[in-house]
């Protein structure tokens, strides 16, 4: 089992000594903020749409409903869900919400809240996610953030967030490069 800052699915939060989750209302439970692509969804079959310039973003997102699940990520989320409120934070655009929600439900993953990038938001995923985490952190206790993108992980760690890098699939920078060079999704 992957351990993050003293949290191993069923433990106490590091430094608090308090059991996580027992008797807490969902809004009081610590947050596990989870990315979708590269963490629980295997996007490698879709990257071909982004290798040409400009990338075919519509085709890339249209194929998301057939992403194979990443077993390691799915198991981690299920474990974290025992004593954390799972919040999905993805760089996917809002227009892909129905397919994303359906895919998460089909995998048997918790779907309490899904935060997606607004369709017109052209910022890189790392900047969008940083902004969303800052908003979340004002009112909620973020226990762990799980993401596969090294640029996202580096920025969020530099801000002091407890981040676990999803490294169960070798990171291929195609998606990050396409977002940065084309400035859109």
Buried (B, 14 or more C-beta within 10 A) or exposed (E): EBEBEBBEBEBBBEEEEEEBBEEBEEEEBBBBBBBBBBBBBBBEEBBBBBEEEEBBBEEBBBBBBEBEBBEBBBBBBBBBBEBBBBBBBBBBBBBBEEBBBEBBEEBEBBBEBBBBBEEEBBBBBBBBBBEBBEEBBEEBBBBBBBBBBBBBBEBBEEEEBBBBBBEBBEBEEBBBEBBEEBEBB
